[in-house]
Structure formats: C-alpha cells, structure tokens
Amino acid sequence: MVRVNFLDLNYRPSESDLICEFYIEPERGIEITRAASAVASESSIGTWTEVKTMRSGIRKLAARVFEIDEARKIVKIAYPCELFEQGNMPQILSSIAGNVFGMKLVKNLRLLDVSFPKIIVKSFPGPKFGIEGIRKLTKINGRPLVGTIVKPKLGLNEDEHARVAYDAWVGGIDIVKDDENLANMRFNRFERRVRKTLKLRDRAERETGERKIYIPNVTAETSEMLKRARFVRDLGGEYVMVDVLTLGLGALQTLRSETEELNLAIHAHRAGHAAVTKNRKHGIAMRVLAKISRIVGVDQLHVGTAVGKMFENKRDVLSNCDALRSELYGIKRTMPVASGGLHPAAIPELIKIFGIDVILQFGGGCHGHPRGTAAGARAIRQSLDATLQNIPLEEYASKHRELREALKKWR
C-alpha cells in the first residue's frame, strides 16, 4: 500500500503550481501540522483513510503543505496544476474550497488568497473590456465614473424606473443600473423596462452631450440570462449585470463566452458574498472571489467602500482592488465598484482610497437628496468636481445649492 505525505516543509513550489494561503484553526487537541495535512489531502488526492487503489505514480499529484506560521495560523499549500481542468473555474473552486470547510479536524478555515499559475490564468479569457475598454466606451478619462442604482430597488413600474434613470443622467450621473434583486417582475417586466430605459438614455445623451450607460440585471437561469443579454444588445445596450455568486461560476463563464460575440460589458454584483466572506476566521476572502471573477472575465465588480454601510475596512477594500488591478499575466484589469451607503460628502475620502480608476455608485445618496434624484446627481458631480480641483466641499458648496443641501443632510 502506498503512503502519501502531504506535509513537506522543504518543498519549493514550481511556476506551474497553484498556491493557496489558508488560515487554519485546528480543533482542540489537534496539531496544526495534522490539520494542514488533512486540508491538503482532502483537496487533492487523499481521503480519510488509506486506500488500496493508491498507486505510486499518483503521489506526484499530491498537494503539499510547504509553509506554516503557527503563531498566525497561516498555512500555504501548493497544488500541481494537473489537478485542475483548465478553463473550468467551478472545478477549480470545488477542489480548493470544497469539502475542506466541513472537516472535523478544523474549527475554522479561511481561504485567504490564491496564486494562480500562468497556465491556468491563460485558459480563461479575462475581461473583454477592462478598465481601459470601459473608459473608451464611456469616453470618460481623468476621473472616477459616477453611477446610481434605481431606488427603491423593488416596486417601481417600468415608466417610473425609466424616469428615475433619466433624472439621474440629466443631473450628471454616468451609469444607471438595476438593483441585484430586480429581474422580470409582475410590476416591472424586464423587456418593457429595458426598452423604456434605453429610450430615455438616448434622450439624456442628446440633452447633455455626454455618454450615458444603462446596466440591466439579466440574472436568471442560464438560457434565459443569455436571451435577456441578446435582447439588451439588440436594443443598443452596451452592458449587462449579473449577480455572480448566486448565478454560479459556470453560468458566468457561459455569459462571458457569449459577450465575445454580443460585445457587452459585464457588471458583476456580489450579492451573497458576505455569507462566505464576513467571518474573518472561516470561509473565503473577498480577495479570492475578486481574483476569480476577473480571471473568468467580468469588467466591473463591487469591492466594498470602507466608508459606507458595508463591513469591510480600508485594508480589505484595497486588497480587493489589488486583485482586480494588479498585473496578472497580461489579462485586462477589472474596474472596482464602490457601492453601499455612499453620499456626496464621502467622495473626497473615496478618491483617497480608490484613486480615479473606480466607479462610485450612489443609491440613497442620490435619490435621498432633499430635492430629489436630479438634484442628488448634481450634488454628486459637484462634490466630484470640487475634490478633483482640491477645493474643500464646504467652500464649493457655498456657490452650489445642491451640494450645500447634501452636506447639510449627510455630513
């Protein structure tokens, strides 16, 4: 019977290895070396007991625990790339982030980061547009893009929805999108909503002389999702949005493949992510999900705000941004989206955190303005203009009513 040792602290990973960094908190009485070995075993070629079907040639496929920081409970595991099917992200994630979270030997387990080798990254298309393509599409350079989500997120009919979008565009918003749970509702049918909203997008572009973007939510069963994406394209839309986690990585890969022909940018909402990312000792870090989404090929992804209503701190958000914008074997960079509890007074701090390659997205912070959506959009643009000119918001607000009213409400 062939025995396999999954612990090898002398091992030096090869360029083709996939490397995972885990936080491992063993159950009481279990040494971290044993728990780490169990994780490597379960996520590669091992099981809970020795098996007679293990051949000596299979040992080369074993994952190896090659680094352990016992004080911080940080473990690094190298996986031979042969364990993974290239171009199949569901299989890859099922391997490195599958059964391991339910093992008795670990009290808590968190996948902190994944370093993908070039051979795996290059088996995926990456973003079709990326940051540079989005700027070319929108014709906006030298500043963040500003967006809004139609609010309330549910309840408006198609005409009301389109009108809210129009008011935001003419007030100065660049991008309007559906919220994550608006699909094809009895009170707001998908096709009527898209048709009416794109018509008012065209009107807003004529009136403002600026490019305006509408992002409909096409999240649905895969074939229906593709049908809706084609409908958006046929009406002159340039973007679609999907809830990437609830949709599933396989369906996301299918959509990305179709966008090559449809020429649509993908806006990725991360609805449900906190179920696996919020517990800092267990689950999967958002950095990992961001990196995977970029490799699969989304053009924009929500990453948190550090200043709004979401739980991530500045360090978390910057780590997520790094996963989207750092060099990765030549694939395009994904645009971070800051969204969740933002308002015009937050823009100076947001630009300090994100820089200009970001979409700043306001929901209630636009539509909750004392004089409505159009005034809220103007306040957002005024705050952005002041920040880019290094003018204190209070000073700029003295000559701009909408910003003055926004600061009074939210600061």
N, C-alpha and C positions, 0 to 999 in steps of 0.2 A: 504494500500500500504506500502511495506517495504522500509525503507530508509537505505542506506548503507553509513557509514562514512569511507572514505579511509585515513583519517589523524588520527593517533594515536601515539603521541609522547611519550606515556608511554609504548608502546608495546616493548617487548623484543623478538627478533626472536628466533625460535626454531632451533634445529640442522637440521631439515628437510626442513627449508625454503631456497629458492633460494633468494639471496640478490643482488640487482643491485645498483650501485652507478652512479648517473646521475649528470651532470652539467645542470642546468635549468636556462635559462634566459627568464623570462616572457615578454610578450608584454607589452608595456607602459600602466600603469594603472591597471595591474593585479598583485595581491599579489603572492609571491612565494608559499605560502601555497595552494592557489587555483590552481595554475599551477601544482604543485606536485601532488595534489589530482586527477587532471584530468588525469595525466600520469598514476597513479596507477589504476584509474578507467578503462581507455581505454585499458590498458594492462592486465586487469584481467576480472572482471565480469560486469563492468559498461558500460554505453553508454552516449550519450549527454543529455538524459532526463530520468526522472523516468519512469519505465515500470511496467505495472500491472502483468507481468509474474514473477516478482521477488518474490521468496518465502523466508521465514525467514531462512530456512536451507541453502540457498545459500550464506548467508552472511559470513560464515566461509571460503569461497573461495576468499574473497576479498583481494587484495594486500593492504599493509599498509605502509604509509609513516611514518617512525619511527624516522627519524633524519633529521634535516635541519640546514645547516650552511648558514645563509642568507648572510653573508659577502662574502663568496666564491661562493655562489650559488650552493652548493653541497647538494644533497638530496640522502638519502638511502631509498630504498623501499624493503620490504620483501614480497615474493610470496609463498603461500603454495605450496608444491611440487605436490599436487593433480591437480594443474592447467596444469601440463605438462605430455605429454606422454613419458614415459621412453624409451630411445633408439631412439628418434625421434628428432634429432637436428634441422631440418627445422621448426618443430612445435614450439620448444622452442624459437628459434630466432624470429619467426613470432610473438610470444607473447610479448617478452620483447623489441624487436627492430622492431616493425611493424608500425602500424598506428600512433604511438605516435609522430613520427618525423614530421608529417604533420598537427598537431593540431594548430588551430588559437591562442590558449592561450599562446603558447610558440614561442618566437622569435628565440631562439636557444636551441637545446637539444643535449647532447652528452652522450652516454653510455660509462662511464669511466672504469668500471670493473664489473665483475660478480663473485660472490662466489657461486659455485655450491655445493649443499649438496652431501653427500656420496651416497645416494640412486640414484641420477641422474648420477653421475660420473660412478658408478659401472654398470650402464645399457649400457655403451659403452665399447668397447674393449681396447681403448687406443692404443699406438704404438705397433706394433708387434716386432720390433727390439729395437727402442730407442737408446740412446747414447751407452749403453753397448753392445747392439747387433751389432751396426754399427762398433764399434771397433773390435769386434770379427770377423765380416765378412771381414773387410779390413785388419785385422792383424796389425793395426796401433795404438800404445799406446804412451802416454807421449808427444804428440804434437798435434797441430791442423792438420786437414786434409786440403789439398790444392786442389782446383778444378778450372776448367775453363769452360767457355761457348764457343762453337764454334762460331767464328765470321768470316765474317759478319753473322748476325743472319738469314738472308734470302739471297738466291742467289746461294749458292754453290750447286753443284750436289752431288750425293751420294759418288762418289770416292773422290772428293775434301774434303767433310765433314769428311770422314773416315781418310784421310791423315792428316788433321789438328789435329784430335783427337790423332792419333798415334804420331805425332811430340810432342804434349803436354805431352803424357805419357812417352815417352823415355827421355824427358827433366826433368822429375821429378814430374809431376802433378799426383795426386792420382785419381781424379774424373773428368770426362768429361761429360757434359750434353748438351742436345739440349736447344735452347732458347725457350722462352714462346710462340712464335707465329710460330714455325716450326712444322708442322704436316705432312700431306700427300700431298705434293705439286707437281705440274706438273714437276717442275725442280728437285725435290728431293723426290722420293717416299719412304714412310715410311718403307716398308718391305725391300727394297734394301738397304736403309741407315742403318737400324739396322743390317742386315746381314753382310754388309761390315765393319761396325764399330766394331762389336763384333769380327770379324775375326782379325782385326788389334789390338784389345785389347789383344787377346790371344798372338799375336806375341810380343806385348810390354811387356807382363808379362814374356815371355820366355827370352827376351833380357835383362830385368832389374832385374829379380828376385823379383820384387815387385808386390803386388796385385794392379790391376787396375780396375776401375769401369766406366761403361758407363751407363748414365741415359737417355733413350729415352723419349720424350714427347708423352704421349698417350692420351692427352686431346682430347675428341671428344664426340659425342652422346654416351650415356651410354653403349649400346650394342656394339658399335664399339670400345669404350675405352676398354672394357673387352676383346674383340677379340684381340686387339693390345697387351694388357698386357699378354695374353696367348702366343702370338707369341714371345714376348720377353723372357718369361720363357722357351719356347720350344727350343730357340736358345742358352740357357745358360746364359741369362741375369739375373741379381740379383736385379735390381732397375727399377722403372718407375717414371716418373714425371708427375704431373698434375697441372694445373692452378686452384687452389682450389676455388677461388671466382667466376670465370666465369663458372667453371664446375658446381658448386652448391653443397650444403651440402648433399643432398640426393644421388647424384651420387657418392660423395666422400665416403659416408657410404657404398654404394654398392661395390666400389672398395676395401675398407678396409676389407669387409667381404670376398671378393674373394681372397685377398692376404693371408688369413689364409691357404688356400689350395695351392695357387701358390707360397707361400714362397718368396714374393717380398717385398722389402723395398719401401716406398713411400716418394719421394722427393716432397715437396709442394712449388710451386711458388705462389706468392701472387699478380699476375698481376691484376690490377684494384683496389687494396686496397685503394690507395690514394683518390679515388672518395668518400670514406666514412670515411677515417681516417685523412686526411690532415688538414681539418678545425678544429682547436682546440676548437671551441665552438659548433660544430654541427657534428653529425654523430656517428661513433663508433670508439673507440680507438683500435689501432692495438693489444694492450694487450688482449682485449676481443677476437679478431679473432684468436690470437695465442693460447689462452687457449682452445677455441672451437676446433681448428684444432688438438691440442694434445689429447683432450678427444675423439674425433672421431677416431684418430689413425694414424696421419702422423708421420713419423720417422725423417724428416728434414723439416725445414721451414725457409724461408727468413725473417729476422727481422730488416733489415737496417744495417747501418755501423757506423754512427756518424762521419766518416772521409771522406766518398766518395761523390758521386753525389746526394744521396738521402736526403730528407729534415729532417729526424729525428735527434734529438740531442742525446747526450750520455744518458741522463736520460730516454728518450723514449726507446732507444735500450736496456738498462739494464732492464727496466720494461718488455719489450717483452721477453727477455731472462729468467727473473724470472718466467714468466708464463709458459715457456717451461721446466724449470729445477728444480723448487721448488717441494717439496713433495706434492702430491695430491692423497691422499687415496691409495697410493701404485701403481698407474699406472706408466708406464715407462716414463722416461724423453725423450723429443724430442730434437734433435740436432739443435741448431741455425745455420743459414747460413748467413754470411756477404757477400753481393754482391752489386756492383754498384759503378763504378768509382774507383776501387782499383788497386794498383800497388805495386811493391816490397818495395818501400820506406815507405809504410804505415804499414807494418807488425809489427814493434815494438809497435806502438800505438794501433793497433788492439788487440794484445795479452794483453796489459794492460787493455783494455776494456772488452774483452770476456774471457780471460783465455785460456786454451787449449781445452776445450770441445766446439769446433766450427769448422765449415767448412769455410775457407777463399777462396772466389771464385773470380777469376780474368777473365775478358773478354778482353777488350782492353789493360789492364795492363799486359797481357801475349802476345797476338798476335801483339801488337803495339811495341814490342821491336825492336830496330833498325836492329837486325839480325834475326827477325822472331820468330815463335812460340816456337821452341825448345829452343832457347836462352832465350826467355822470361820465359819459365818454369824453366830453370836452375837458372835464376836470382831470381825467387820466392823461390826456395828451398834454395839458398844461403842466401837470406835475412832471411828466417826462421831459418836456422842453426845458423847464427850469433846472432839472437835475443835470441834463446834458450841458447846460450853459453854466453850471456851478453857481446858480442863483438860489439862495435859501427859499424854501417853499413859502414861508410867510411873506417875504418880500415880493415874490412873484404874484402871490395871491392878492396883494393889495390892489392890483390892476386887473385881476381876472376873477370875476364873480364866482364862476363855477368851482374853481379850486378853493376859493375862500370858504364857500359853503361846505365843501367836502371836508376841509380841515376842521371846521367847527364841529362837524358831526362825528368824525372818526379819530381825531387826534386827542 
